[in-house]
Amino acid sequence: MTVDEDAVVTTEAPEASETSEAVEPTVGAEESTDEKKAPRRATRAIRRHLGTILVTVALIAAAGATAWVYFGLYRPTQQTDEAAQNVVLEAAKNATVAMLSYSPDTLDQDFAAAKSNLTGDFLSYYTQFTEQIVTPAAKEKNVKTSAAVVRAAVSEMHPDSAEVLVFVNQVTTSKENRDGAFAASSVKVGMEKIDGRWLIARFDPV
């Protein structure tokens, strides 16, 4: 009975030893595998977040570009457009008043001043109209007109042309009506830039 027990013990001991030796390499392999997987996991994490990083960088760059376009290009252009519109607006208003204001005592000077603000076919039309119709009537009936622009706005603006909507009040007196007749009208004034000056090229009542 004792011999059998010793035999059993002797037989079991190597099995325990073999089992212990077999486990140790397995644990070392798992640790080695984890070490190898760690860089791969880090690479995958970077790849997962790379898209977000790139998008963020792109958004920052786009924001910077937008700011540069606005402050570098848009605002100066906008300010230049506003300045140009003001020049056109004043030219249209002054020329309109000059065209519609005259006195029988100063017809030649009045019409000459008006024509200096006109161009193209409209200049030719105005010259013919004032010489053949307005001058004889003004001298015969002592017609005097005074115009004032009450409102004006630029409706179209281009580098060498523009359109201005002008609202005009006009008072006309004559031998027949010394108290004067009042008229209010609105006109589309077509402007063209000639040799650096804005001149009236069209004058269309609306």
One Martini backbone bead per residue (centre of mass of N, CA, C, O) as a GRO file, in nm:
protein
  206
    1MET     BB    1   0.056   0.062  -0.019
    2THR     BB    2   0.304   0.246  -0.001
    3VAL     BB    3   0.423   0.202  -0.277
    4ASP     BB    4   0.180   0.317  -0.434
    5GLU     BB    5   0.195   0.603  -0.322
    6ASP     BB    6   0.479   0.667  -0.423
    7ALA     BB    7   0.414   0.626  -0.718
    8VAL     BB    8   0.204   0.846  -0.738
    9VAL     BB    9   0.381   1.079  -0.650
   10THR     BB   10   0.599   1.040  -0.866
   11THR     BB   11   0.402   1.074  -1.104
   12GLU     BB   12   0.281   1.365  -1.031
   13ALA     BB   13   0.524   1.558  -1.015
   14PRO     BB   14   0.598   1.594  -1.313
   15GLU     BB   15   0.324   1.713  -1.399
   16ALA     BB   16   0.349   1.969  -1.233
   17SER     BB   17   0.610   2.065  -1.363
   18GLU     BB   18   0.511   2.072  -1.657
   19THR     BB   19   0.283   2.269  -1.608
   20SER     BB   20   0.458   2.505  -1.512
   21GLU     BB   21   0.636   2.521  -1.769
   22ALA     BB   22   0.396   2.567  -1.969
   23VAL     BB   23   0.290   2.845  -1.852
   24GLU     BB   24   0.525   3.042  -1.871
   25PRO     BB   25   0.545   3.081  -2.182
   26THR     BB   26   0.255   3.186  -2.219
   27VAL     BB   27   0.285   3.451  -2.061
   28GLY     BB   28   0.518   3.567  -2.228
   29ALA     BB   29   0.362   3.577  -2.500
   30GLU     BB   30   0.142   3.775  -2.416
   31GLU     BB   31   0.328   4.009  -2.349
   32SER     BB   32   0.455   4.028  -2.629
   33THR     BB   33   0.191   4.079  -2.784
   34ASP     BB   34   0.110   4.341  -2.636
   35GLU     BB   35   0.361   4.501  -2.721
   36LYS     BB   36   0.297   4.480  -3.030
   37LYS     BB   37   0.000   4.608  -3.015
   38ALA     BB   38   0.039   4.895  -2.907
   39PRO     BB   39   0.134   5.051  -3.164
   40ARG     BB   40  -0.118   4.976  -3.329
   41ARG     BB   41  -0.323   5.120  -3.150
   42ALA     BB   42  -0.199   5.401  -3.178
   43THR     BB   43  -0.227   5.418  -3.485
   44ARG     BB   44  -0.536   5.385  -3.492
   45ALA     BB   45  -0.597   5.635  -3.320
   46ILE     BB   46  -0.467   5.840  -3.508
   47ARG     BB   47  -0.642   5.770  -3.754
   48ARG     BB   48  -0.915   5.837  -3.622
   49HIS     BB   49  -0.816   6.149  -3.550
   50LEU     BB   50  -0.707   6.270  -3.816
   51GLY     BB   51  -0.966   6.381  -3.942
   52THR     BB   52  -1.028   6.585  -3.719
   53ILE     BB   53  -0.766   6.741  -3.737
   54LEU     BB   54  -0.789   6.826  -4.033
   55VAL     BB   55  -1.057   6.976  -4.007
   56THR     BB   56  -0.963   7.183  -3.801
   57VAL     BB   57  -0.738   7.304  -3.974
   58ALA     BB   58  -0.923   7.384  -4.210
   59LEU     BB   59  -1.106   7.577  -4.051
   60ILE     BB   60  -0.886   7.770  -3.962
   61ALA     BB   61  -0.792   7.843  -4.248
   62ALA     BB   62  -1.067   7.945  -4.349
   63ALA     BB   63  -1.101   8.169  -4.140
   64GLY     BB   64  -0.846   8.320  -4.224
   65ALA     BB   65  -0.928   8.367  -4.520
   66THR     BB   66  -1.191   8.518  -4.464
   67ALA     BB   67  -1.066   8.751  -4.307
   68TRP     BB   68  -0.880   8.844  -4.536
   69VAL     BB   69  -1.097   8.904  -4.746
   70TYR     BB   70  -1.257   9.109  -4.580
   71PHE     BB   71  -1.018   9.305  -4.482
   72GLY     BB   72  -0.852   9.308  -4.763
   73LEU     BB   73  -1.107   9.338  -4.980
   74TYR     BB   74  -1.407   9.406  -4.913
   75ARG     BB   75  -1.390   9.670  -4.746
   76PRO     BB   76  -1.233   9.847  -4.948
   77THR     BB   77  -1.439   9.804  -5.178
   78GLN     BB   78  -1.684   9.914  -5.030
   79GLN     BB   79  -1.564  10.196  -4.980
   80THR     BB   80  -1.516  10.259  -5.278
   81ASP     BB   81  -1.812  10.235  -5.370
   82GLU     BB   82  -1.922  10.458  -5.187
   83ALA     BB   83  -1.748  10.684  -5.302
   84ALA     BB   84  -1.844  10.656  -5.597
   85GLN     BB   85  -2.147  10.702  -5.542
   86ASN     BB   86  -2.119  10.988  -5.430
   87VAL     BB   87  -2.010  11.112  -5.689
   88VAL     BB   88  -2.247  11.039  -5.872
   89LEU     BB   89  -2.470  11.172  -5.708
   90GLU     BB   90  -2.365  11.464  -5.723
   91ALA     BB   91  -2.354  11.485  -6.031
   92ALA     BB   92  -2.657  11.433  -6.086
   93LYS     BB   93  -2.775  11.660  -5.914
   94ASN     BB   94  -2.626  11.904  -6.040
   95ALA     BB   95  -2.711  11.853  -6.338
   96THR     BB   96  -3.017  11.864  -6.297
   97VAL     BB   97  -3.034  12.153  -6.191
   98ALA     BB   98  -2.899  12.285  -6.438
   99MET     BB   99  -3.111  12.193  -6.654
  100LEU     BB  100  -3.385  12.310  -6.476
  101SER     BB  101  -3.226  12.591  -6.459
  102TYR     BB  102  -3.354  12.919  -6.556
  103SER     BB  103  -3.306  13.246  -6.716
  104PRO     BB  104  -3.371  13.501  -6.938
  105ASP     BB  105  -3.095  13.664  -6.857
  106THR     BB  106  -2.913  13.360  -6.853
  107LEU     BB  107  -2.925  13.141  -7.080
  108ASP     BB  108  -2.642  13.089  -7.192
  109GLN     BB  109  -2.508  13.016  -6.920
  110ASP     BB  110  -2.705  12.795  -6.831
  111PHE     BB  111  -2.670  12.603  -7.080
  112ALA     BB  112  -2.364  12.573  -7.065
  113ALA     BB  113  -2.357  12.443  -6.784
  114ALA     BB  114  -2.532  12.203  -6.855
  115LYS     BB  115  -2.361  12.086  -7.103
  116SER     BB  116  -2.102  12.018  -6.923
  117ASN     BB  117  -2.288  11.752  -6.803
  118LEU     BB  118  -2.291  11.624  -7.090
  119THR     BB  119  -2.352  11.343  -7.330
  120GLY     BB  120  -2.386  11.262  -7.637
  121ASP     BB  121  -2.704  11.244  -7.751
  122PHE     BB  122  -2.814  11.421  -7.521
  123LEU     BB  123  -2.657  11.674  -7.588
  124SER     BB  124  -2.781  11.717  -7.865
  125TYR     BB  125  -3.073  11.734  -7.776
  126TYR     BB  126  -3.046  11.970  -7.572
  127THR     BB  127  -2.940  12.178  -7.767
  128GLN     BB  128  -3.183  12.177  -7.961
  129PHE     BB  129  -3.410  12.229  -7.756
  130THR     BB  130  -3.307  12.502  -7.635
  131GLU     BB  131  -3.283  12.661  -7.908
  132GLN     BB  132  -3.584  12.601  -8.037
  133ILE     BB  133  -3.772  12.621  -7.760
  134VAL     BB  134  -3.680  12.751  -7.489
  135THR     BB  135  -3.563  13.027  -7.567
  136PRO     BB  136  -3.811  13.160  -7.704
  137ALA     BB  137  -4.008  13.119  -7.462
  138ALA     BB  138  -3.843  13.259  -7.239
  139LYS     BB  139  -3.832  13.541  -7.379
  140GLU     BB  140  -4.135  13.590  -7.438
  141LYS     BB  141  -4.247  13.479  -7.126
  142ASN     BB  142  -4.047  13.493  -6.895
  143VAL     BB  143  -3.903  13.221  -6.815
  144LYS     BB  144  -3.866  13.063  -6.489
  145THR     BB  145  -3.648  12.821  -6.332
  146SER     BB  146  -3.650  12.603  -6.030
  147ALA     BB  147  -3.442  12.348  -5.898
  148ALA     BB  148  -3.478  12.051  -5.671
  149VAL     BB  149  -3.329  11.801  -5.488
  150VAL     BB  150  -3.478  11.573  -5.253
  151ARG     BB  151  -3.390  11.294  -5.396
  152ALA     BB  152  -3.130  11.026  -5.406
  153ALA     BB  153  -3.023  10.722  -5.594
  154VAL     BB  154  -2.837  10.441  -5.648
  155SER     BB  155  -2.922  10.164  -5.870
  156GLU     BB  156  -2.649  10.168  -6.045
  157MET     BB  157  -2.305  10.018  -6.062
  158HIS     BB  158  -2.016  10.106  -6.252
  159PRO     BB  159  -1.715  10.197  -6.357
  160ASP     BB  160  -1.857  10.371  -6.635
  161SER     BB  161  -2.152  10.339  -6.500
  162ALA     BB  162  -2.488  10.474  -6.418
  163GLU     BB  163  -2.783  10.488  -6.195
  164VAL     BB  164  -3.015  10.756  -6.109
  165LEU     BB  165  -3.255  10.841  -5.873
  166VAL     BB  166  -3.462  11.135  -5.914
  167PHE     BB  167  -3.606  11.392  -5.708
  168VAL     BB  168  -3.811  11.670  -5.824
  169ASN     BB  169  -3.840  12.020  -5.773
  170GLN     BB  170  -4.047  12.269  -5.954
  171VAL     BB  171  -4.033  12.621  -6.038
  172THR     BB  172  -4.258  12.828  -6.241
  173THR     BB  173  -4.227  13.135  -6.413
  174SER     BB  174  -4.435  13.407  -6.560
  175LYS     BB  175  -4.635  13.629  -6.706
  176GLU     BB  176  -4.892  13.439  -6.658
  177ASN     BB  177  -4.726  13.320  -6.381
  178ARG     BB  178  -4.608  13.477  -6.101
  179ASP     BB  179  -4.657  13.257  -5.869
  180GLY     BB  180  -4.633  12.984  -5.982
  181ALA     BB  181  -4.535  12.645  -6.066
  182PHE     BB  182  -4.569  12.323  -5.940
  183ALA     BB  183  -4.332  12.039  -5.962
  184ALA     BB  184  -4.317  11.678  -5.953
  185SER     BB  185  -4.041  11.446  -6.008
  186SER     BB  186  -3.904  11.153  -6.177
  187VAL     BB  187  -3.563  11.030  -6.256
  188LYS     BB  188  -3.359  10.863  -6.485
  189VAL     BB  189  -3.006  10.875  -6.454
  190GLY     BB  190  -2.762  10.847  -6.693
  191MET     BB  191  -2.423  10.755  -6.640
  192GLU     BB  192  -2.091  10.869  -6.753
  193LYS     BB  193  -1.743  10.810  -6.779
  194ILE     BB  194  -1.549  11.101  -6.876
  195ASP     BB  195  -1.244  11.177  -6.812
  196GLY     BB  196  -1.331  11.144  -6.489
  197ARG     BB  197  -1.634  11.219  -6.554
  198TRP     BB  198  -1.971  11.262  -6.463
  199LEU     BB  199  -2.227  11.214  -6.709
  200ILE     BB  200  -2.508  11.278  -6.889
  201ALA     BB  201  -2.683  11.033  -7.114
  202ARG     BB  202  -2.962  11.015  -6.952
  203PHE     BB  203  -3.330  11.128  -6.940
  204ASP     BB  204  -3.590  10.954  -6.760
  205PRO     BB  205  -3.899  10.962  -6.697
  206VAL     BB  206  -4.124  10.800  -6.419
   0.00000   0.00000   0.00000
